[in-house]
């Protein structure tokens, strides 16, 4: 299991960095116990944020989608992307803060209009990523 949010702020030897990913693994931008990718990035110290930008060669404006693209591009056999990241939501949509009894844990829910917007605005891009990185379902051959 490799979590992209754990990859940054150190050096090139960090095993969570995509260049270390192995096929027999699962890659996540973050999990149910992490902040959303946008929320996580917004709270980074300057050194770690700079590491993210330099590693991916990005400006940081679409870091949530940059992490999604990285998960799709990873050699890991399985990529799992939290719905909150697909919807480009910030910390307000964080699912769980481990070790706290703070109100709001496990209460976030998506709405139907959010799913419609995701389908209308992002489905084609996600399909393109899946095809580009070999994650698209192969059509069944009928005999």
Secondary structure, DSSP 4 states (H G I P E B T S, - for coil): -EEGGGSSSS-TT-TTSGGG--SSSEEES--TTSPPHHHHHHT--HHHHHHHHHHHT--STTHHHHHHHHHHHSSSSEEE--HHHHTT--GGG----TT---TTTT-----HHHHHHHHHHHHHHHHHHHHHTT-SPPPPPP-
